[in-house]
Amino acid sequence: DLLASYAPKARFGAGSNAYFTDINRQHPEMRAADFLTYSLNPQVHAFDNTSLIETVAAQSVTVESARQIADGKGVVVSPVTLLPRFNPNATGPDPEPGPDELPAQVDVRQMSLFGAAWTMGSLKYLLSSEIDAVTYFETSGWRGLMETEEGSPVPSLFHSTPGMLFPLYHLLADIGDYVNGEIVPVNTADPLRVDGLALRRDDDQTLLLANGTSRTQQVQIAGMDSLARIRHLDESTFDAAVNKPDAFRNHTETLASSDGELICELAPYAVVRIDTNVRFQALLDEPLNLSWHLATNFCRNSHPQHRTRILLNQFGEQGLAFNGSINELLQRLRSGVRRGLPIGVIEANQRMGQPLGLGALVGGCESGTGPRQGEDQY
């Protein structure tokens, strides 16, 4: 109440300047607070690239738990960083870094392609959760989105150049292009390899894909328009992205899909942006309130670069409610095949009372593979 008297329009939160575990261990008093807050970083127990990629899915789980602790108030995650900003368990000041060391709060991956790929995964899971706000990093410097005009204080260890943009800047700029838009859920069978985030506003849709590995990955996307604009943020475009950002952002390639399918290759730790106009294809005769949901059917073959198949589910994350028998529904879908409409993976997902989920059919997997458990494929 005292704070509100000084700034009546401001919102005041309660929580922790450190970790979610702090508020989970001891719940803060929320009666006078407007929101619950805590910070996130992926490097408390492990530090390699694979371990960091494995942390992003758990971020949305913390939001689910925080919702219960917040007791109806909002949840704000702030800030999200690659390394802890301080040691909450320290009993004295942090030691000064040695001549061949960076400060404990600085990670050289901040300016790397990996930093952008990890941030996309974090954004995907946090924005898809019931979160009220989230902040990332700093604006400039070696913990920010771009280098300062003075440059890196230790250029021999943090190899940035004065004024350069970091790759994750472009990821946040892509999100910013969809202010007042929607986040569309994207599910992949192997998110540790390739994960995605879809954005939609009116008739425009952007799919962001990130390769979380050090190997090239091939992705097959179904349900696309005949033409799509694609932009790669990878080792081949790194120099333009960080030194000539306007030219990089204005340069896209136009790719033509084949029978509604698009294949693209993601270099190690690449982030790819694919822009397309939304094209809906109804499988049934009745008008539907369609929303896009991305699911994947991961297909393995003998080729060392496995493919990830992405299906655009046109009936929403919970599927299409159909008041009839499965046999009747399948009969109608088969009639759709005869009409030349796309049919795909049918998820027999009636467990827990959920309606049957329908996917836009993209055909079978590569040879030697079949539908995932719990699915019928036609």
VENBELJO-V221378 format. One record per helix or strand of 3 or more residues. SS is the DSSP state (@ for helix, = for strand). FROM is the first residue (numbers start at 1). TO is the last residue. Records with the same first field share a line. If there is no record, write none. Layout:
# VENBELJO-V221378
SS=FROM-TO + FROM-TO
This chain:
# VENBELJO-V221378
@=2-6 + 20-25 + 49-70 + 108-111 + 113-127 + 167-176 + 238-243 + 245-250 + 326-338 + 351-353
==13-15 + 35-41 + 74-81 + 133-136 + 182-184 + 194-201 + 204-211 + 217-222 + 227-233 + 253-256 + 261-266 + 271-277 + 293-299 + 307-313 + 345-347 + 375-377
